[in-house]
Amino acid sequence: MAKRSSPRKPEIIVERVQTGVRIEKRLLKVLKGIAEYHDMSLGDLLEGIVLHAFDGKCAFESNSLERIRNLKKVYGLNLDASHSHKLREKP
C-alpha cells in the first residue's frame, strides 16, 4: 500500500536573533546529541522544546526519550527537573 503524503503545512516566517546563553555543559552535550539524532539545528530543537513546554506538552515521543536517557548516561548528566532552580556555577 502506498504511503499517503500529508498536506504541507504553511511555513511561518519568523525573525531569529543570535543569543549568548550559558548552559550546563553536560546538558548542552545531550541537547546537541538529540538535535543531531533528529537532523535539526540546536536552535530548532530548543524552539520546539519551549513551544511544547508553553503548551504544557512533552516535546518528545518515547523513542526520543529513550535516546535522551542513553545520552544522559554517556555524558554523565545526572540532573533532572528537580534541580532546575538549584544550579550554581563554580566560583
RODO-2510 file (C-alpha; in nm, 4 decimals, decimal comma):
residues 91
     n   res          X          Y          Z
     1     m     0,0000     0,0000     0,0000
     2     a     0,1340     0,3399    -0,0964
     3     k     0,2013     0,5818     0,1840
     4     r    -0,0243     0,8859     0,1802
     5     s     0,1578     1,2124     0,1756
     6     s     0,0342     1,4553     0,4339
     7     p    -0,0595     1,8037     0,3172
     8     r     0,2207     2,0528     0,3688
     9     k     0,1693     2,2947     0,6495
    10     p     0,2268     2,6563     0,5534
    11     e     0,5596     2,7948     0,6647
    12     i     0,5640     3,0636     0,9297
    13     i     0,8152     3,3399     0,8719
    14     v     0,9914     3,4472     1,1921
    15     e     1,2775     3,6752     1,2871
    16     r     1,5529     3,4927     1,4730
    17     v     1,8201     3,6604     1,6828
    18     q     2,1613     3,5416     1,7906
    19     t     2,1818     3,4988     2,1645
    20     g     2,4551     3,4167     2,4086
    21     v     2,3118     3,1916     2,6761
    22     r     2,5073     2,9988     2,9349
    23     i     2,4009     2,6395     2,9901
    24     e     2,5280     2,3435     3,1893
    25     k     2,7954     2,1650     2,9844
    26     r     2,6580     1,8084     3,0019
    27     l     2,3041     1,9293     2,9331
    28     l     2,4285     2,1024     2,6186
    29     k     2,6001     1,7837     2,5025
    30     v     2,2748     1,5880     2,5404
    31     l     2,0793     1,8600     2,3585
    32     k     2,3301     1,8612     2,0719
    33     g     2,3109     1,4822     2,0566
    34     i     1,9320     1,4756     2,0338
    35     a     1,9358     1,7565     1,7749
    36     e     2,1785     1,5523     1,5655
    37     y     1,9605     1,2428     1,6105
    38     h     1,6644     1,4374     1,4685
    39     d     1,8815     1,6004     1,1981
    40     m     1,7976     1,9525     1,3098
    41     s     1,9815     2,2514     1,4452
    42     l     2,0176     2,3087     1,8164
    43     g     1,8135     2,6289     1,7813
    44     d     1,5263     2,4470     1,6088
    45     l     1,5308     2,1812     1,8805
    46     l     1,5201     2,4419     2,1577
    47     e     1,2368     2,6312     1,9885
    48     g     1,0375     2,3085     1,9651
    49     i     1,1009     2,2162     2,3288
    50     v     0,9984     2,5613     2,4509
    51     l     0,6851     2,5789     2,2337
    52     h     0,5768     2,2367     2,3626
    53     a     0,6526     2,3401     2,7228
    54     f     0,4476     2,6587     2,6832
    55     d     0,1533     2,4375     2,5822
    56     g     0,2145     2,2016     2,8754
    57     k     0,3189     1,9159     2,6441
    58     c     0,6199     1,6889     2,6199
    59     a     0,8301     1,7646     2,3130
    60     f     0,9498     1,4066     2,2701
    61     e     0,7998     1,0706     2,1855
    62     s     0,9060     0,7524     2,3638
    63     n     1,1892     0,6629     2,1239
    64     s     1,3447     1,0090     2,1669
    65     l     1,3059     0,9914     2,5447
    66     e     1,4939     0,6602     2,5405
    67     r     1,7674     0,8222     2,3285
    68     i     1,7865     1,1096     2,5792
    69     r     1,8229     0,8633     2,8697
    70     n     2,1100     0,6953     2,6855
    71     l     2,2792     1,0263     2,6041
    72     k     2,2474     1,1338     2,9690
    73     k     2,4362     0,8169     3,0688
    74     v     2,7035     0,8724     2,8033
    75     y     2,7659     1,2310     2,9175
    76     g     2,7207     1,1696     3,2912
    77     l     2,4209     1,4009     3,3166
    78     n     2,2556     1,3179     3,6479
    79     l     2,0315     1,6257     3,6647
    80     d     1,6534     1,6276     3,6345
    81     a     1,3696     1,8792     3,6668
    82     s     1,4015     1,8843     4,0454
    83     h     1,7430     2,0502     4,0052
    84     s     1,6224     2,3305     3,7779
    85     h     1,6334     2,6181     4,0269
    86     k     1,9291     2,4912     4,2313
    87     l     2,2130     2,5055     3,9778
    88     r     2,5021     2,7387     4,0591
    89     e     2,8312     2,7844     3,8748
    90     k     3,1658     2,7013     4,0282
    91     p     3,3312     3,0098     4,1748
***
